[in-house]
Structures are given as structure tokens and as C-alpha cells.
Amino acid sequence: MSVDADTVRRIAHLARIGVKDSEIAHLQGELNAMLKFVEQLEEVDVDGVEPMTSVTPMAMKMR
């Protein structure tokens, strides 16, 4: 999946971020790099891996 300039403008509008036209190409590259990384993470086999609450083993506090 890749992001085009119109999508970058829409994301900026939804996030209420003022983006100049000169910044669109840079942001487009950044968003595409993020999406590529997420696509790589989807390829990782996580079957049988239990979710973690922390990197160190610890019990959740009871309220």
C-alpha cells in the first residue's frame, strides 16, 4: 500500500496539522516508509506467542 499526495493532505487535515505544499513529498515518503515497516511486521509468524504486558515478567496489579 502506498500513500499519494491527496491522502497526505487528508491525513494532515484530519490530524489538524498545517502542512505546506512543499512538505507534502517529504511526508509522503515518511508515511510510505512507515506503512512498509508495518507490512514487514505482518510477515512475522507469531503463532503460539503469548501477549506480553512488559519486557520483564511481572504480574498485573489487582485493583
Distance bins in CASP14 RR format, pairs under 12 A and 6 or more apart:
PFRMAT RR
TARGET T0000
AUTHOR 0000-0000-0000
RMODE 2
METHOD distances of the structure
MODEL  1
1 7 0 0 0 0 0 1 0 0 0 0 0
1 31 0 0 0 0 0 1 0 0 0 0 0
1 32 0 0 0 0 1 0 0 0 0 0 0
1 34 0 0 0 0 0 1 0 0 0 0 0
1 35 1 0 1 0 0 0 0 0 0 0 0
1 36 0 0 0 0 1 0 0 0 0 0 0
1 37 0 0 0 0 0 1 0 0 0 0 0
1 38 0 0 0 0 1 0 0 0 0 0 0
1 39 1 0 0 1 0 0 0 0 0 0 0
1 42 0 0 0 0 0 1 0 0 0 0 0
2 8 0 0 0 0 0 1 0 0 0 0 0
2 28 0 0 0 0 1 0 0 0 0 0 0
2 29 0 0 0 0 1 0 0 0 0 0 0
2 31 0 0 0 0 1 0 0 0 0 0 0
2 32 1 0 1 0 0 0 0 0 0 0 0
2 33 0 0 0 0 0 1 0 0 0 0 0
2 34 0 0 0 0 0 1 0 0 0 0 0
2 35 1 0 0 1 0 0 0 0 0 0 0
2 36 0 0 0 0 1 0 0 0 0 0 0
2 39 0 0 0 0 0 1 0 0 0 0 0
3 9 0 0 0 0 0 1 0 0 0 0 0
3 10 0 0 0 0 1 0 0 0 0 0 0
3 11 1 0 0 1 0 0 0 0 0 0 0
3 12 0 0 0 0 0 1 0 0 0 0 0
3 24 0 0 0 0 0 1 0 0 0 0 0
3 25 0 0 0 0 0 1 0 0 0 0 0
3 27 0 0 0 0 1 0 0 0 0 0 0
3 28 1 0 1 0 0 0 0 0 0 0 0
3 29 1 0 0 1 0 0 0 0 0 0 0
3 30 0 0 0 0 1 0 0 0 0 0 0
3 31 1 0 1 0 0 0 0 0 0 0 0
3 32 1 0 1 0 0 0 0 0 0 0 0
3 33 0 0 0 0 0 1 0 0 0 0 0
3 34 0 0 0 0 1 0 0 0 0 0 0
3 35 1 0 0 1 0 0 0 0 0 0 0
3 36 0 0 0 0 0 1 0 0 0 0 0
4 10 0 0 0 0 1 0 0 0 0 0 0
4 11 0 0 0 0 0 1 0 0 0 0 0
4 24 0 0 0 0 1 0 0 0 0 0 0
4 25 0 0 0 0 0 1 0 0 0 0 0
4 27 0 0 0 0 0 1 0 0 0 0 0
4 28 1 0 0 1 0 0 0 0 0 0 0
4 29 0 0 0 0 0 1 0 0 0 0 0
4 31 0 0 0 0 1 0 0 0 0 0 0
4 32 0 0 0 0 1 0 0 0 0 0 0
5 11 0 0 0 0 0 1 0 0 0 0 0
5 12 0 0 0 0 0 1 0 0 0 0 0
5 19 0 0 0 0 0 1 0 0 0 0 0
5 21 0 0 0 0 1 0 0 0 0 0 0
5 22 0 0 0 0 0 1 0 0 0 0 0
5 23 0 0 0 0 0 1 0 0 0 0 0
5 24 1 0 1 0 0 0 0 0 0 0 0
5 25 1 0 0 1 0 0 0 0 0 0 0
5 26 0 0 0 0 0 1 0 0 0 0 0
5 27 0 0 0 0 1 0 0 0 0 0 0
5 28 1 0 0 1 0 0 0 0 0 0 0
5 29 0 0 0 0 0 1 0 0 0 0 0
5 31 0 0 0 0 0 1 0 0 0 0 0
5 32 0 0 0 0 0 1 0 0 0 0 0
6 12 0 0 0 0 0 1 0 0 0 0 0
6 13 0 0 0 0 0 1 0 0 0 0 0
6 24 0 0 0 0 1 0 0 0 0 0 0
6 28 0 0 0 0 0 1 0 0 0 0 0
7 13 0 0 0 0 0 1 0 0 0 0 0
7 14 0 0 0 0 0 1 0 0 0 0 0
7 19 0 0 0 0 0 1 0 0 0 0 0
7 24 0 0 0 0 0 1 0 0 0 0 0
7 27 0 0 0 0 0 1 0 0 0 0 0
7 28 0 0 0 0 1 0 0 0 0 0 0
7 29 0 0 0 0 0 1 0 0 0 0 0
7 31 1 0 0 1 0 0 0 0 0 0 0
7 32 0 0 0 0 0 1 0 0 0 0 0
7 35 0 0 0 0 0 1 0 0 0 0 0
8 14 0 0 0 0 0 1 0 0 0 0 0
8 15 0 0 0 0 0 1 0 0 0 0 0
8 17 0 0 0 0 0 1 0 0 0 0 0
8 18 0 0 0 0 0 1 0 0 0 0 0
8 19 1 0 0 1 0 0 0 0 0 0 0
8 20 0 0 0 0 0 1 0 0 0 0 0
8 21 0 0 0 0 0 1 0 0 0 0 0
8 23 0 0 0 0 1 0 0 0 0 0 0
8 24 1 0 1 0 0 0 0 0 0 0 0
8 25 0 0 0 0 1 0 0 0 0 0 0
8 26 0 0 0 0 1 0 0 0 0 0 0
8 27 1 0 1 0 0 0 0 0 0 0 0
8 28 1 0 1 0 0 0 0 0 0 0 0
8 29 0 0 0 0 1 0 0 0 0 0 0
8 30 0 0 0 0 1 0 0 0 0 0 0
8 31 1 0 0 1 0 0 0 0 0 0 0
8 32 0 0 0 0 1 0 0 0 0 0 0
8 35 0 0 0 0 0 1 0 0 0 0 0
9 15 0 0 0 0 0 1 0 0 0 0 0
9 17 0 0 0 0 0 1 0 0 0 0 0
9 18 0 0 0 0 1 0 0 0 0 0 0
9 19 1 0 0 1 0 0 0 0 0 0 0
9 20 0 0 0 0 0 1 0 0 0 0 0
9 21 0 0 0 0 1 0 0 0 0 0 0
9 23 0 0 0 0 0 1 0 0 0 0 0
9 24 1 0 0 1 0 0 0 0 0 0 0
9 25 0 0 0 0 0 1 0 0 0 0 0
9 27 0 0 0 0 1 0 0 0 0 0 0
9 28 0 0 0 0 1 0 0 0 0 0 0
9 31 0 0 0 0 0 1 0 0 0 0 0
10 17 0 0 0 0 0 1 0 0 0 0 0
10 19 0 0 0 0 0 1 0 0 0 0 0
10 24 0 0 0 0 0 1 0 0 0 0 0
10 27 0 0 0 0 0 1 0 0 0 0 0
10 28 0 0 0 0 0 1 0 0 0 0 0
10 31 0 0 0 0 0 1 0 0 0 0 0
11 17 0 0 0 0 1 0 0 0 0 0 0
11 18 0 0 0 0 0 1 0 0 0 0 0
11 19 0 0 0 0 1 0 0 0 0 0 0
11 24 0 0 0 0 0 1 0 0 0 0 0
11 27 0 0 0 0 1 0 0 0 0 0 0
11 28 0 0 0 0 1 0 0 0 0 0 0
11 30 0 0 0 0 0 1 0 0 0 0 0
11 31 1 0 0 1 0 0 0 0 0 0 0
11 34 0 0 0 0 0 1 0 0 0 0 0
11 35 0 0 0 0 0 1 0 0 0 0 0
12 18 1 0 1 0 0 0 0 0 0 0 0
12 19 1 0 1 0 0 0 0 0 0 0 0
12 20 0 0 0 0 1 0 0 0 0 0 0
12 21 0 0 0 0 0 1 0 0 0 0 0
12 23 0 0 0 0 1 0 0 0 0 0 0
12 24 0 0 0 0 1 0 0 0 0 0 0
12 27 1 0 0 1 0 0 0 0 0 0 0
12 28 0 0 0 0 0 1 0 0 0 0 0
12 30 0 0 0 0 0 1 0 0 0 0 0
12 31 0 0 0 0 0 1 0 0 0 0 0
13 19 0 0 0 0 1 0 0 0 0 0 0
15 27 0 0 0 0 0 1 0 0 0 0 0
15 31 0 0 0 0 0 1 0 0 0 0 0
17 23 0 0 0 0 1 0 0 0 0 0 0
17 24 0 0 0 0 0 1 0 0 0 0 0
17 27 0 0 0 0 1 0 0 0 0 0 0
18 24 0 0 0 0 0 1 0 0 0 0 0
18 27 0 0 0 0 0 1 0 0 0 0 0
19 25 0 0 0 0 0 1 0 0 0 0 0
19 26 0 0 0 0 1 0 0 0 0 0 0
19 27 1 0 0 1 0 0 0 0 0 0 0
19 28 0 0 0 0 0 1 0 0 0 0 0
19 30 0 0 0 0 0 1 0 0 0 0 0
19 31 0 0 0 0 0 1 0 0 0 0 0
20 26 0 0 0 0 0 1 0 0 0 0 0
20 27 0 0 0 0 0 1 0 0 0 0 0
21 27 0 0 0 0 0 1 0 0 0 0 0
21 28 0 0 0 0 0 1 0 0 0 0 0
23 29 0 0 0 0 0 1 0 0 0 0 0
23 30 0 0 0 0 1 0 0 0 0 0 0
23 31 0 0 0 0 0 1 0 0 0 0 0
24 30 0 0 0 0 0 1 0 0 0 0 0
24 31 0 0 0 0 0 1 0 0 0 0 0
25 31 0 0 0 0 0 1 0 0 0 0 0
25 32 0 0 0 0 0 1 0 0 0 0 0
26 32 0 0 0 0 0 1 0 0 0 0 0
26 33 0 0 0 0 0 1 0 0 0 0 0
27 33 0 0 0 0 0 1 0 0 0 0 0
27 34 0 0 0 0 0 1 0 0 0 0 0
28 34 0 0 0 0 0 1 0 0 0 0 0
28 35 0 0 0 0 0 1 0 0 0 0 0
29 35 0 0 0 0 1 0 0 0 0 0 0
29 36 0 0 0 0 1 0 0 0 0 0 0
30 36 0 0 0 0 0 1 0 0 0 0 0
30 37 0 0 0 0 0 1 0 0 0 0 0
31 37 0 0 0 0 0 1 0 0 0 0 0
31 38 0 0 0 0 0 1 0 0 0 0 0
32 38 0 0 0 0 0 1 0 0 0 0 0
32 39 0 0 0 0 0 1 0 0 0 0 0
33 39 0 0 0 0 0 1 0 0 0 0 0
33 40 0 0 0 0 0 1 0 0 0 0 0
34 40 0 0 0 0 0 1 0 0 0 0 0
34 41 0 0 0 0 0 1 0 0 0 0 0
35 41 0 0 0 0 0 1 0 0 0 0 0
35 42 0 0 0 0 0 1 0 0 0 0 0
36 42 0 0 0 0 0 1 0 0 0 0 0
36 43 0 0 0 0 0 1 0 0 0 0 0
37 43 0 0 0 0 0 1 0 0 0 0 0
37 44 0 0 0 0 0 1 0 0 0 0 0
38 44 0 0 0 0 0 1 0 0 0 0 0
46 52 0 0 0 0 0 1 0 0 0 0 0
50 57 0 0 0 0 0 1 0 0 0 0 0
51 60 0 0 0 0 0 1 0 0 0 0 0
52 58 0 0 0 0 1 0 0 0 0 0 0
52 60 0 0 0 0 0 1 0 0 0 0 0
53 59 0 0 0 0 1 0 0 0 0 0 0
53 60 1 0 0 1 0 0 0 0 0 0 0
53 61 0 0 0 0 0 1 0 0 0 0 0
54 60 0 0 0 0 1 0 0 0 0 0 0
54 61 0 0 0 0 0 1 0 0 0 0 0
END
